Amino acid sequence: MPEEESAAALSAAEYAPPPSSHRRWRIAVLLGIGVLINFFDRVNLSVSQAALRDAFGITALTFGFLSSAYSWTYAALQIPVGVFLDRFGVKSIGRISTFLWSLASFAAAIAPGIGTFLGARLLLGVGEASTFPSNAKAVGYWFPESERSFATSINDAAAKFASAIGVPILGVLLIHFGWRWSFAFTGILSFAYFLLFWHVYRNPGDDAELTQAERQFILRGKAQPESATRDYNGAPLLYLIRQPQVIGASIGFAAYNYGFYLLLTWLPSYLSMSLHVDLLHSVLYTSVPWLIATFTDLFVGGWLVDTLIRRGCRPWLVRQSVLVLGMAFGAGLFGAGFAHTPGRALFWISLSIGGLGAMAPVGWSIPSLISPRESVGRIGGIMNFVTQISAISAPIITGWFAQRHNFRGAFTVAAVVLAIGIAGYVLFLGKMRLIPEPVHASVSGADL
């Protein structure tokens, strides 16, 4: 039987969860809370554009550069973080990173000038760089393939839900208490999560409360094995970079990230600048498409994908279909460029972000599906490094168009990028086959 159909061939008994099955879902919720707070930190800037303009005297293009600054350090650290994760593990790297990102939020709150504020955003990128590669690795350890899409969707939906509730919450804080208190608020939440992560997260092999029945269920479902990181260093980076699956996953998700970051950083400003919606209503309107994205993320990219696979559909075909169709809907951003009312704009943006939300958990589950042993962090790092090129360029390119009052041009560029992403998934990622172990892999193999 072909490898890609192996999951469909598993018996119903193998898919049945054990009597005590809550431990792995506790980990999924923990990671989701981290992403929620993580994105509070990110959307805080988009809500604060007008306040920062008044405080520091910045232009729309300068704001675009400021919005992308977080991604400069975030991108630069993706591949090193992947190596560190595979070498030192999720627990150690996660503790360091959560502390750093809470520190960055407090630094932004007390920044006396634009230079210091920029430094705080750069530090935020350092602290949050490990988040998604770390989550991909943790989900690979804790979940069988039959549940991995939904487990990933909990993490990814938290990013959308953070925008849905974070933008109005932070907007109200800003209106009533000022932008410094909105950043202090995210700093408090981030530090609380640092303490929670320190207390809760363990790998399955280190969790004394994980039952033997649940442990066997996870392993039987082809969870990523926990190798002793000091004995096995994973596949070399140069080997992984050359793999078509890694190339396709990186191109596709970079396209997703372009559309996602355009909306994450510019949606409230688009509504106020192009459609003349006041600040309070723009942050409230912004929550609508993000709530839709939260729903499609959980129930299409997560629950529906896992359900179809458990019922015998070809796993690669289900996942590839969601990736392609989701990005096709994402190109609905093009329609928003022709909207002349907030209602029509929100329709096209909701269509777009709903599609992107549906395909995102599938995209993020790819590293754990195609990775050789102890290489999920590396593949996640490679993929996220490429996606951050989009995270850097989308705010700046959109800022350039915004200064010319031409959001139609910004949305057209996004639609073209998404079409390129579809081609990357179809032509390179294909059937998402497991990458074979490198021929010369050894316990003392070099990272490169």
Secondary structure, DSSP 8 states (H G I E B T S, - for coil): --GGGTGGGS-HHHHS--S--HHHHHHHHHHHHHHHHHHHHHHHHHHTHHHHHHHH---HHHHHHHHHHHHHHHHHTHHHHHHHHHHH-HHHHHHHHHHHHHHHHHHHHT--SHHHHHHHHHHHHHHHTTHHHHHHHHHHHH--HHHHHHHHHHHHHHHHHHHHHHHHHHHHHHHHH-HHHHHHHHHHHHHHHHHHHHHH---GGG-TTS-HHHHHHHHHTT------TTT---S-HHHHHT-HHHHHHHHHHHHHHHHHHHHHHHHHHHHHHHH---HHHHHHHHHHHHHHHHHHIIIIIIIIHHHHHHTT--HHHHHHHHHHHHHHHHTTHHHHTT--SHHHHHHHHHHHHHHHHHHHHHHHHHHHHH--TT-HHHHHHHHHHHHHHHHHHHHHHHHHHHHTT-HHHHHHHHHHHHHHHHHHIIIIITT-------TT--TT----
